[in-house]
Amino acid sequence: MKTNDIYKAKVVEVLEDGSLIMSFQGTLVRIVNRSAIAYSVNELVKLKVKKLRPLEFKLLPQSPSES
């Protein structure tokens, strides 16, 4: 994994604070959603690696053809 790599993850749960539990490469991870975008369970989301330590992703918008 390197900075700027892009991965897909699946939303498993949306928490009350807007955070997301996502299935990422076979592991569940909690992502803090600081965007104004509301995600839903089973939605596929693209993640761009911003930092490695601590691991930080940027949630990328999906194009309509990817929905």
N, C-alpha and C positions, 0 to 999 in steps of 0.2 A: 504494500500500500504506500502511495506517495501523495504529496500535496497535489491538488488539482485532478486527481483520479475521480472518475464518476462511477457510481454504483447505483443499483436499484434495490429498494427495500420495500417490504409490504407492511402496511399499517395493521397491527394486531389489536391495538386498543388505543382509544383517545381518552386521556385522563381529564379530570375536572379543571385542572389548571392550564389545559391546552397542550400539555406535553404529549408526546406520542410514544407508545411502545411499538417498536418495529422489529420485524424479522430481517436480520442483516447477515448474510452469509451463514445461515444456520444458527445464529445467536440472537437472543432478544436484547435489544438495546433501547434505552430511553433517550429520546431526542427532545430537547427543549425547542418548542416552536415559537420563534420570535417574530414570525411573519403574520400578516393579517389573513392568511389563507387558512380555511378550515378544512381539515382532512377527515376522511371517514375510514372505518374499518374495511379491510381488504383492498384499499387503494394502493396502487404501486406508485412509489415516489422515487425520483432521482435525487441522489445525495452527492455533493461534491466535497472532497476532503479539503478543509481549510487549514487545519493544523493536525499534527500527529501527537504531540504531547502538551497538554491533554488532547485527546482526539476530539476534533470539532468538525462538523459538517455544515454545509450550506444546503438548505432545501431548494431544489430547482423547480421552477414551474413546469408543468407538463403541457405539451402542445395538445390541441384538440384531437389530433390523430393518435396520440398515445393513450388517451383515456379509455 
